[in-house]
Amino acid sequence: MANIKQQKKRIKRAAKQHETNVRYRSTIKTLFKGLETAEGDEKVAKARELEKLVDRAASRGALHANTAARRKGRIQRILAADTGE
């Protein structure tokens, strides 16, 4: 454990950031599972919500930019498979 006051603060802040990042990643994984089981208009709505969340996570730094792009591509592939394109 740190002895310096600033380092104690930094440990608390890092733990809070880690918790937030884990929450983003977990939610994204859960929404992907829901997207794969959804049908029709519900699938499009869930895809839009998931894409917004991926963008938000990337802008906050919870996801790397390339990872976010890959996830968004995966969303588009799932939607394209549903429409038969």
Summary of the structure (lengths in Angstrom):
residues: 85
radius of gyration: 17.0
end to end distance: 56.1
largest distance: 60.6
contacts: 209
relative contact order: 0.12
helix: 86%
strand: 0%
